[in-house]
Amino acid sequence: MIATIEHSSGSLKVDLSKPIDISMPLRAGEKNVNAWYRSPVRMEAVRLGDWVGDVNEGGSVNFRDIWFNPHAHGTHTETVWHISSQQISINEALKQFFFLAELITITPESRENDKIITEDQIKKMLGDTSCEAVIIRTLPNDESKLTRQYSNTNPPYLHQHAAEFLRKKNIQHLFIDLPSVDREQDDGKLLAHHAFWNYPEATRINATITELIYVPNEIEDGKYLLNLQIAPFENDAAPSKPILYKII
């Protein structure tokens, strides 16, 4: 299905029959991605006396309780409430769901014991491109990201000046294939989060950060139409499903 989308940059033609899902599926158990020292995802059939919510155990329906943490267990989109006492839920903050996005691929630079995505790297990749969302795929990149156990591994992260550059470029929505835009252990400073949201000076309450995406290697860098789907949680973050459509 070919559709023409009117955008401030002009008309965009996309094939809606060929979506590119860059979210991670949520699975129970050890084979799910995990970060921030949380227990694995649990999905368990409800049991009420002799009744069980599992067809394989003789139940009439599958009816499960699920225990998970949006920040730790998969693709999620968050608002400034993540670092603020101002309770602006993701369900309140995100009111538009289609954006022009630029996908870029970066190998984080080694600095002492860290690997960092720098301002210069992002500037080089974006050039003078104009878009509303930026998607950062890091190298190396393979399917092990779908099951990686990130706790206590000091994953790569975004330098605060890189986050500030994206804000000044008026990028409203930032996507990254890491557990956080910030260092795993930074004494609670969360410098990149603060810089991107411009908190608390002039907070960008409608800007969002999406973490723990996965972009397969065969997806080429460049511009895409992005559809950001979220679960309507009244929380600082919610599970999300970003979908890309190639611009024809």
Salt bridges, closest charged atoms under 4 A:
ASP21 OD2 - LYS241 NZ 2.63
GLU44 OE2 - ARG42 NE 3.20
GLU57 OE2 - ARG47 NH2 2.97
GLU78 OE1 - HIS71 ND1 3.12
GLU78 OE1 - HIS76 NE2 3.53
GLU78 OE2 - HIS193 NE2 2.78
GLU102 OE1 - LYS223 NZ 3.08
GLU109 OE1 - ARG111 NH2 3.65
ASP114 OD2 - ARG183 NE 2.87
GLU119 OE2 - LYS123 NZ 3.11
GLU132 OE1 - HIS7 NE2 3.01
GLU164 OE2 - LYS168 NZ 3.12
ASP177 OD2 - LYS145 NZ 2.65
ASP182 OD2 - HIS193 ND1 2.56
GLU211 OE1 - HIS76 NE2 2.85
GLU211 OE2 - HIS193 NE2 3.48
ASP221 OD1 - ARG137 NH2 2.81
ASP236 OD2 - HIS71 NE2 2.80
ASP236 OD2 - HIS82 ND1 3.06
